[in-house]
Amino acid sequence: MHIVDKVIDSSGVLVGEYGSVEAQEARKALVTGWDTYDREAVRAFAARFIKSADNQLAMERRRADRLVALRKIEYED
């Protein structure tokens, strides 16, 4: 893992069912636009990071949606 990954991955306190989704969206926003940098290494890092962030976002959204749905079922009965 690169030092840049470590810095970007630090998120602080996550709040609510969608806290990790919001944190991942914020991380992705940090590197959006890096694909226009002159250095190929920066562009390659951004492409890898954004692809990984998209995968994480999909996973975290599904997890949060399931949790919310289960809580609705639990409290509606």
RODO-2510 file (C-alpha; in nm, 4 decimals, decimal comma):
residues 77
     n   res          X          Y          Z
     1     m     0,0000     0,0000     0,0000
     2     h     0,1333     0,3413    -0,0944
     3     i     0,1551     0,6244     0,1561
     4     v    -0,1029     0,8099    -0,0531
     5     d    -0,3470     0,5198    -0,0035
     6     k    -0,2937     0,5329     0,3707
     7     v    -0,3536     0,9073     0,3884
     8     i    -0,6650     0,8949     0,1724
     9     d    -0,8059     0,5913     0,3575
    10     s    -0,8040     0,7641     0,6960
    11     s    -1,1617     0,8743     0,7537
    12     g    -1,2231     0,9516     1,1187
    13     v    -1,5612     0,8798     1,2752
    14     l    -1,8314     0,7211     1,0603
    15     v    -2,1929     0,8023     1,1488
    16     g    -2,5097     0,6181     1,0502
    17     e    -2,5767     0,3277     0,8204
    18     y    -2,4348     0,5156     0,5232
    19     g    -2,1304     0,6604     0,7014
    20     s    -1,8856     0,4369     0,5192
    21     v    -2,0543     0,5164     0,1864
    22     e    -2,0137     0,8894     0,2514
    23     a    -1,6521     0,8397     0,3568
    24     q    -1,5731     0,6411     0,0413
    25     e    -1,7419     0,9046    -0,1757
    26     a    -1,5257     1,1698    -0,0098
    27     r    -1,2113     0,9617    -0,0706
    28     k    -1,3041     0,9165    -0,4355
    29     a    -1,3651     1,2912    -0,4712
    30     l    -1,0094     1,3567    -0,3497
    31     v    -0,8557     1,1846    -0,6511
    32     t    -1,1146     1,2774    -0,9117
    33     g    -0,9335     1,4987    -1,1566
    34     w    -0,5950     1,3376    -1,1007
    35     d    -0,6382     1,1667    -1,4387
    36     t    -0,5292     1,4927    -1,6034
    37     y    -0,1918     1,5126    -1,4245
    38     d     0,1223     1,5092    -1,6380
    39     r     0,2816     1,2197    -1,4481
    40     e     0,1722     0,8757    -1,5666
    41     a     0,2172     0,7308    -1,2166
    42     v    -0,0386     0,9764    -1,0778
    43     r    -0,2866     0,9003    -1,3544
    44     a    -0,2404     0,5254    -1,3069
    45     f    -0,2861     0,5569    -0,9312
    46     a    -0,6049     0,7600    -0,9808
    47     a    -0,7488     0,5052    -1,2226
    48     r    -0,6782     0,2154    -0,9841
    49     f    -0,8066     0,4063    -0,6836
    50     i    -1,1301     0,5155    -0,8525
    51     k    -1,2009     0,1617    -0,9752
    52     s    -1,1439     0,0268    -0,6252
    53     a    -1,3539     0,3070    -0,4724
    54     d    -1,6422     0,2285    -0,7084
    55     n    -1,6306    -0,1369    -0,6041
    56     q    -1,6195    -0,0425    -0,2359
    57     l    -1,9072     0,2021    -0,2805
    58     a    -2,1261    -0,0636    -0,4398
    59     m    -2,0478    -0,3090    -0,1609
    60     e    -2,1046    -0,0543     0,1164
    61     r    -2,4325     0,0687    -0,0367
    62     r    -2,5647    -0,2882    -0,0571
    63     r    -2,4615    -0,3501     0,3030
    64     a    -2,6248    -0,0301     0,4264
    65     d    -2,9414    -0,0896     0,2224
    66     r    -2,9747    -0,4403     0,3693
    67     l    -2,9230    -0,3066     0,7199
    68     v    -3,1880    -0,0371     0,6725
    69     a    -3,4335    -0,2891     0,5225
    70     l    -3,3796    -0,5316     0,8098
    71     r    -3,4341    -0,2581     1,0670
    72     k    -3,7571    -0,1513     0,8940
    73     i    -3,8840    -0,5091     0,9063
    74     e    -3,7804    -0,5465     1,2687
    75     y    -3,9500    -0,2267     1,3865
    76     e    -4,2645    -0,2504     1,1727
    77     d    -4,3738    -0,5749     1,3390
***
